[in-house]
């Protein structure tokens, strides 16, 4: 049995460690030198890490950076509009539309073909 992937979020100010299963994370959003994390139950966390530092530690089979500001968890993808360059994430009943950067669209579509079974 393969152990479930877990991220450990550190909060140096509170001197705490918070364990989050990868499957609980919907997306990461950058805010200057901080990164915000949205989890599936609506919980939000903030890390004092740049997006590039976060990206290099994530399992690339589960996450994709669609824009300089967003890394998404593929498990929450509901729909992709190629013509509008948008991905819709589904978190419970909430639909979250996010823009896919023009220069990342082809790479994102390649990621989708590797990750999912696609009937064309």
Backbone bond lengths (Angstrom), bond angles and torsions (degrees), N, CA, C in turn:
res aa  C-N    CA-C-N  psi(-1)  N-CA   C-N-CA  omega(-1)  CA-C   N-CA-C  phi
1 X - - - 1.455 - - 1.525 109.27 -
2 X 1.328 116.46 127.24 1.455 121.86 -179.34 1.528 109.82 -79.87
3 X 1.333 117.64 131.48 1.466 118.53 178.48 1.528 110.75 -67.25
4 X 1.318 115.23 147.85 1.460 120.78 -179.72 1.526 109.52 -72.14
5 X 1.325 116.06 138.88 1.456 120.74 -179.68 1.523 109.44 -71.16
6 X 1.328 115.51 134.19 1.456 121.38 -177.80 1.518 109.45 -132.47
7 X 1.323 115.56 138.50 1.461 121.07 172.97 1.518 108.01 -102.70
8 X 1.302 116.33 141.72 1.461 120.57 175.70 1.515 107.06 -109.41
9 X 1.320 115.78 117.15 1.456 122.04 179.01 1.523 107.66 -97.56
10 X 1.311 116.12 128.76 1.460 119.07 -178.93 1.519 110.07 -105.68
11 X 1.300 115.44 139.84 1.464 122.21 175.13 1.521 106.32 -121.36
12 X 1.321 115.26 97.41 1.461 119.84 -175.54 1.527 112.04 -66.71
13 X 1.335 117.00 -31.96 1.465 119.77 -179.68 1.523 111.45 -65.88
14 X 1.331 116.28 -40.13 1.469 120.63 -179.99 1.524 111.63 -92.47
15 X 1.347 116.48 -5.68 1.455 122.06 -177.89 1.530 110.48 56.82
16 X 1.358 115.64 50.11 1.455 121.96 -176.49 1.522 111.40 -129.19
17 X 1.308 114.92 156.02 1.458 122.78 169.87 1.522 106.63 -119.33
18 X 1.330 117.00 135.59 1.459 121.59 178.65 1.526 107.47 -123.57
19 X 1.324 116.73 122.79 1.463 120.73 -179.46 1.516 109.83 -94.67
20 X 1.326 115.99 127.38 1.467 122.40 178.58 1.517 108.26 -127.56
21 X 1.311 116.25 129.57 1.453 119.99 174.91 1.524 108.74 -70.24
22 X 1.322 115.95 141.31 1.466 121.36 -179.06 1.522 110.44 -53.11
23 X 1.326 116.85 -40.22 1.462 119.74 -177.33 1.527 112.86 -67.00
24 X 1.333 118.97 -12.72 1.462 122.15 178.42 1.530 112.91 -84.77
25 X 1.321 117.44 -16.84 1.468 120.83 -174.35 1.514 110.30 -89.97
26 X 1.344 115.92 123.01 1.463 122.11 -179.58 1.530 109.57 -84.17
27 X 1.331 116.72 -51.72 1.465 119.78 177.68 1.519 111.39 -160.42
28 X 1.325 113.89 164.46 1.462 123.79 173.21 1.522 106.49 -113.52
29 X 1.328 116.30 140.11 1.464 121.55 177.97 1.519 109.11 -130.99
30 X 1.317 115.92 133.32 1.452 119.86 -179.41 1.530 111.24 -84.27
31 X 1.302 114.80 147.18 1.471 122.12 176.19 1.529 106.34 -145.87
32 X 1.325 116.03 84.23 1.457 120.35 -176.85 1.512 110.94 67.45
33 X 1.325 117.01 -123.52 1.464 120.04 179.81 1.528 111.81 -93.62
34 X 1.331 117.04 12.71 1.465 122.09 177.42 1.522 109.91 -117.89
35 X 1.308 114.78 159.34 1.454 120.94 176.57 1.522 108.39 -126.92
36 X 1.325 115.87 130.36 1.462 121.62 177.06 1.521 108.13 -98.86
37 X 1.324 115.64 144.41 1.456 122.04 -178.52 1.520 108.08 -122.05
38 X 1.340 116.63 128.34 1.461 121.16 174.06 1.515 107.88 -105.85
39 X 1.322 116.00 125.34 1.460 121.53 178.92 1.524 110.29 -103.15
40 X 1.318 115.90 164.04 1.462 122.48 -171.24 1.525 114.18 -61.57
41 X 1.291 118.96 -27.41 1.470 120.17 179.84 1.524 111.79 -92.93
42 X 1.332 115.99 14.30 1.457 120.71 178.34 1.517 113.86 87.97
43 X 1.324 117.52 -4.03 1.464 120.38 178.12 1.520 109.02 -67.17
44 X 1.330 115.14 141.05 1.462 120.58 178.54 1.522 108.93 -123.30
45 X 1.316 114.32 142.16 1.451 121.22 179.70 1.521 108.76 -131.64
46 X 1.320 115.24 159.16 1.464 120.85 179.07 1.520 107.95 -130.37
47 X 1.341 115.39 132.62 1.458 121.44 176.61 1.522 108.56 -119.15
48 X 1.287 115.70 144.20 1.465 120.03 175.96 1.528 108.75 -90.59
49 X 1.320 114.28 61.85 1.467 122.68 178.36 1.516 108.22 -134.76
50 X 1.310 116.07 145.60 1.461 120.86 174.38 1.529 109.18 -74.96
51 X 1.326 115.39 155.43 1.458 120.78 -177.98 1.525 111.20 -58.01
52 X 1.318 117.81 -38.56 1.471 120.54 -179.85 1.527 111.14 -62.84
53 X 1.328 117.59 -35.27 1.468 121.03 178.18 1.527 110.39 -68.93
54 X 1.323 116.65 -37.39 1.459 121.68 178.41 1.532 109.10 -68.46
55 X 1.327 116.07 -48.14 1.462 121.95 -175.56 1.532 112.31 -56.67
56 X 1.316 117.30 -41.64 1.463 119.38 -175.89 1.525 113.37 -69.53
57 X 1.321 118.07 -16.27 1.474 120.83 179.99 1.529 113.34 -98.23
58 X 1.330 117.89 -10.88 1.462 121.07 -176.17 1.522 112.04 -81.95
59 X 1.337 117.30 147.71 1.464 119.45 174.81 1.524 110.16 -68.77
60 X 1.325 116.94 118.28 1.466 120.73 -173.21 1.522 113.38 -69.91
61 X 1.316 118.37 -13.89 1.460 118.87 175.61 1.535 111.58 -78.68
62 X 1.326 117.87 -14.59 1.464 122.12 -178.84 1.535 113.70 -107.47
63 X 1.318 117.37 -28.36 1.470 121.33 -172.76 1.523 111.57 -122.32
64 X 1.340 115.02 148.94 1.458 120.38 177.07 1.526 108.92 -142.40
65 X 1.323 115.10 136.98 1.464 120.79 177.67 1.522 108.39 -88.06
66 X 1.332 116.47 105.24 1.461 121.79 -176.04 1.518 112.90 -86.44
67 X 1.318 116.48 -15.74 1.463 122.23 -172.72 1.517 106.44 -161.07
68 X 1.310 117.90 161.01 1.468 118.85 179.23 1.517 111.80 -59.85
69 X 1.336 117.33 -21.08 1.459 121.40 -176.78 1.527 115.27 -101.49
70 X 1.338 118.63 -10.28 1.459 119.84 -173.51 1.526 113.26 -136.55
71 X 1.321 114.99 135.82 1.469 123.57 166.72 1.522 105.07 -119.40
72 X 1.330 116.49 125.80 1.467 119.86 -176.55 1.523 111.63 -111.10
73 X 1.326 114.45 155.05 1.454 122.05 174.09 1.525 107.19 -91.80
74 X 1.321 117.13 120.68 1.467 121.92 -176.34 1.523 112.89 -59.56
75 X 1.314 117.45 -24.97 1.466 120.70 -178.96 1.531 112.39 -64.40
76 X 1.327 117.88 -18.74 1.469 121.43 -177.45 1.526 113.07 -101.62
77 X 1.330 117.80 4.30 1.463 120.37 179.40 1.525 109.33 -70.79
78 X 1.320 115.10 124.75 1.462 121.90 177.69 1.523 110.34 -101.31
79 X 1.346 115.46 -41.20 1.459 120.25 -173.83 1.522 109.33 -158.06
80 X 1.336 115.65 150.72 1.463 121.63 176.25 1.518 107.75 -129.38
81 X 1.337 116.52 128.13 1.455 121.87 173.96 1.524 107.17 -106.02
82 X 1.324 115.45 104.80 1.463 120.29 -177.17 1.522 110.50 -67.10
83 X 1.336 117.63 -43.20 1.467 120.94 -177.77 1.535 111.90 -64.69
84 X 1.330 117.18 -33.90 1.470 120.70 179.53 1.526 112.15 -94.03
85 X 1.357 116.80 -5.46 1.464 122.55 -176.47 1.528 110.92 53.26
86 X 1.327 115.04 52.24 1.464 120.30 178.75 1.518 110.08 -130.27
87 X 1.309 114.56 146.64 1.459 121.11 172.09 1.529 105.99 -119.81
88 X 1.318 115.95 138.15 1.459 121.53 177.75 1.525 107.09 -107.86
89 X 1.325 115.87 120.03 1.459 121.01 175.52 1.524 107.52 -96.58
90 X 1.315 116.45 145.18 1.458 121.21 178.79 1.519 108.16 -115.35
91 X 1.327 115.50 116.52 1.459 122.72 179.28 1.524 107.29 -120.45
92 X 1.317 116.38 96.48 1.466 119.84 -172.64 1.519 107.94 67.63
93 X 1.334 117.28 -121.92 1.464 121.91 176.90 1.522 112.20 -96.20
94 X 1.323 116.89 -4.74 1.471 121.27 -176.80 1.520 111.08 -88.07
95 X 1.332 115.76 127.67 1.458 121.47 173.95 1.523 108.48 -97.71
96 X 1.311 116.31 130.55 1.467 121.85 -176.56 1.522 108.41 -118.35
97 X 1.352 117.91 105.07 1.467 120.00 177.70 1.533 110.70 -83.80
98 X 1.329 116.18 131.71 1.460 121.30 178.12 1.524 109.09 -132.79
99 X 1.313 115.81 144.30 1.462 121.60 -179.34 1.525 110.78 -81.44
100 X 1.311 115.21 139.74 1.461 121.77 173.72 1.527 106.54 -97.80
101 X 1.307 117.51 126.46 1.462 121.00 179.49 1.526 109.83 -60.47
102 X 1.308 116.41 140.25 1.468 122.22 -178.96 1.523 111.47 -52.21
103 X 1.325 116.64 -45.57 1.464 120.48 -175.96 1.529 112.86 -74.54
104 X 1.326 118.27 -10.23 1.467 121.51 179.37 1.527 113.22 -103.87
105 X 1.330 117.11 -4.33 1.463 120.91 -174.09 1.528 112.87 -61.15
106 X 1.321 118.35 -48.98 1.465 120.63 -178.53 1.530 110.62 -61.60
107 X 1.317 116.61 -45.67 1.462 120.94 179.69 1.539 110.77 -63.29
108 X 1.332 116.26 -36.82 1.466 120.33 177.54 1.528 110.81 -65.15
109 X 1.323 117.09 -42.92 1.465 120.45 178.68 1.524 111.08 -64.31
110 X 1.328 117.64 -37.20 1.471 121.26 174.64 1.530 110.33 -62.67
111 X 1.316 116.52 -42.84 1.464 122.13 176.91 1.527 110.41 -59.04
112 X 1.332 116.99 -44.43 1.462 121.91 -179.80 1.525 110.69 -62.21
113 X 1.336 117.28 -41.45 1.463 120.79 -179.70 1.535 111.99 -66.25
114 X 1.304 116.12 -32.87 1.471 119.98 178.05 1.528 111.50 -76.85
115 X 1.310 116.59 -34.24 1.477 122.36 -172.94 1.515 113.48 -84.46
116 X 1.349 117.02 -33.56 1.459 121.87 -172.83 1.539 111.10 -124.28
117 X 1.297 115.63 159.68 1.456 121.42 171.54 1.532 105.82 -87.66
118 X 1.320 116.80 118.62 1.465 121.12 -174.88 1.516 109.25 -116.55
119 X 1.321 115.26 126.07 1.465 121.62 174.90 1.506 107.81 -99.26
120 X 1.333 116.09 122.98 1.465 119.70 -178.31 1.507 110.29 -109.92
